[in-house]
Amino acid sequence: MKFKAFLTDSGISLLEKRFLPALDKLGKLCHLYFTRDHFILLHNLLSGDGIQAIAQFRTAVLFDDYRISSQNDDRIAFSVDISLLLRAVRSSAAVWTGDGGSTDSSDHRLQIKLVKKLPANSTQPMPFLSFETKGHRSAVIQDVPISKPLSRSLVLELQTALDAAQSLPATLVQAPDMNKLQGFVDRMRNLGDSLNVTISKYGGIHLQISTTLLTLGAEFQNLLVIGDRAHQAPNDQSLSAQARLESALVKGDAQSVQVSVKHFAKSLHCHLVKPDCTFYGIGDLGSCLTVIFQFFVPGSRQTDKSISFHCRLPVQNSGAD
């Protein structure tokens, strides 16, 4: 199998300053999945334990002169330590820009490729993702150790999990101001381990954490709804937040799930990708809490379909600690 490409200016910026820092906050390991048309970053997709995150890019967004070949339908996947990958991208970008880097110059580019090398004190060659920075005054090569590329069966398993994770909740509600959301999470993170999240078709998000001593909640109303929606009864407006919540649940106009406070707080780090909009939804049969990040074509309000990013928070069992 072979892979090599040149990172574009925008590709370096997207990875170095936005997506890799966000994924680095979620966990140590990440799968990199290359196909003919897409580059995909996958966190925790195969284990099913903890937050899952998927960032998908059309190859032209990140790369020039993209070349891939394998006996597995030109698909290559492997795992990598995300902090090592981020460090390599950052240092390569620093060398590249410090030497006057620009992808407009054919002899001054940042190349990324798969290689096999013999590590020190080893008799077996090992796979690496290699970053080669060539400039007018210097050339630097950085090799990031990776796992053995996934077998055909594991790539199929990864693709199946990816396809399954693409389904959207029937109702998506736009997230409120992130400062308010972060403020609530900061107040509640030391009160308990479980958070009840309710999404209503009226455009409401209700967060609540309960302990034996107190109940702390936050209600966000009149938010944008995509998908299935409903109109709230005028009389419900005069009810308390808790009564409105219970009424919506009884009518089937809302869904509620319980997630880990730690997972919810960690998911807020995903805003390091700097989305233009964020939406919350609950999966079929309350399977997960889904967070979808939307990106616009620069200078417009049109969705940029070349980039997608979403994460899924596992739901705790009823009565779980």
Buried (B, 14 or more C-beta within 10 A) or exposed (E): BEBBBBBBBEBBBBBBBBBBBBBBBBBEBBBBBBBEEBBBBBBBBBEEEBBBBBBBBBBEBBBBEBEBEBEBEBBBBBBBBBBBBBBBBBBBBBBBBEBEBEBEEEEBBBBBBBBEEEEEEEEEEBBBBBBBBBBEEEEBEBBBEBBEBBEEEBBBBBBEBBEEBEEBBBBBBBBBEEEEBEEBBEEBBEBBEBBBBBBBBBBBBBBBBBEEEEEBBBBBBEBEBBEEBBEBBEEBEEEEBEEBBBBBBEBEBBBBBBBBBBBBBBBBBBBBBEBEBBBBBBBEEEBBBBBBBBBEEEEEEEBBEBBBBBBBBBBBEEEEE
